[in-house]
Amino acid sequence: MTRTKIIQIAKQELGTKESPANSNKTKYGKWYGLDGNAWCAMFVSWVFDQAGIRLTVGQTKKGYHHCQSAHNIWKTKQRLTKNPQ
């Protein structure tokens, strides 16, 4: 996994806006198949996918679509940290 590639892909998305505004409609939601829903976790899953990295521990084959679910999965696996890198 290359952190640099992941950060580079995420940075390229700066300025992305929901269309229409306040609709939660984005290319990340479309890609995940849940357009119109909160998209923060779908964005992360999309970035990893674009980097060629499949999030194998997720809600679906595409990764996560809900932040709390991701938190719960990693908490169950005792993989949460207070010191992310």
C-alpha positions as CSV (number, residue, x, y, z in Angstrom):
1,M,0.0,0.0,0.0
2,T,1.4,3.4,-0.9
3,R,0.3,6.2,1.4
4,T,1.6,8.8,-1.0
5,K,-0.7,7.5,-3.8
6,I,-3.8,7.5,-1.5
7,I,-3.1,11.0,-0.4
8,Q,-2.5,12.2,-3.9
9,I,-5.8,10.8,-5.1
10,A,-7.7,12.3,-2.2
11,K,-6.1,15.7,-2.8
12,Q,-7.2,15.7,-6.4
13,E,-10.8,15.6,-5.1
14,L,-10.5,18.8,-3.2
15,G,-13.3,21.1,-4.2
16,T,-15.8,18.4,-5.1
17,K,-19.3,19.5,-4.3
18,E,-22.6,17.8,-4.0
19,S,-24.9,18.3,-7.0
20,P,-27.4,19.7,-6.4
21,A,-26.1,21.4,-3.2
22,N,-27.0,19.7,0.1
23,S,-28.2,16.6,-1.7
24,N,-25.4,14.1,-0.7
25,K,-25.2,13.3,-4.5
26,T,-21.6,12.8,-5.6
27,K,-19.6,10.6,-7.9
28,Y,-18.6,8.6,-4.8
29,G,-22.2,7.7,-4.0
30,K,-22.9,6.8,-7.6
31,W,-19.8,4.6,-7.7
32,Y,-20.8,2.9,-4.5
33,G,-24.5,2.5,-5.5
34,L,-25.9,4.6,-2.7
35,D,-26.0,8.1,-4.2
36,G,-27.9,10.6,-2.1
37,N,-26.6,9.2,1.2
38,A,-23.9,10.6,3.5
39,W,-20.7,10.0,1.5
40,C,-17.7,10.4,3.8
41,A,-17.0,6.7,4.2
42,M,-17.9,6.1,0.5
43,F,-15.3,8.7,-0.4
44,V,-12.6,6.8,1.5
45,S,-13.6,3.6,-0.1
46,W,-13.5,5.2,-3.5
47,V,-10.0,6.7,-2.9
48,F,-8.6,3.3,-2.0
49,D,-10.3,1.7,-5.0
50,Q,-8.7,4.3,-7.3
51,A,-5.4,3.5,-5.7
52,G,-5.9,-0.1,-6.6
53,I,-6.4,-1.2,-3.0
54,R,-9.5,-3.3,-2.2
55,L,-10.8,-2.7,1.4
56,T,-11.2,-6.3,2.2
57,V,-12.7,-5.7,5.7
58,G,-15.8,-3.6,5.0
59,Q,-19.5,-3.6,4.7
60,T,-19.5,-4.7,1.1
61,K,-17.0,-5.6,-1.6
62,K,-16.5,-1.9,-2.3
63,G,-15.6,-1.1,1.3
64,Y,-17.5,1.1,3.7
65,H,-20.5,3.3,3.1
66,H,-21.2,4.3,6.7
67,C,-18.5,5.7,9.1
68,Q,-20.0,4.2,12.3
69,S,-20.0,0.7,10.7
70,A,-16.3,1.1,9.9
71,H,-15.6,2.2,13.5
72,N,-17.6,-0.8,14.8
73,I,-15.7,-3.3,12.6
74,W,-12.3,-2.0,13.6
75,K,-13.3,-1.7,17.3
76,T,-14.4,-5.4,17.3
77,K,-11.0,-6.3,15.8
78,Q,-9.3,-4.2,18.5
79,R,-7.6,-2.1,15.7
80,L,-8.7,1.4,16.8
81,T,-5.9,3.8,17.6
82,K,-5.6,7.2,19.3
83,N,-2.4,7.8,17.3
84,P,-3.2,7.5,13.6
85,Q,-0.3,7.9,11.2
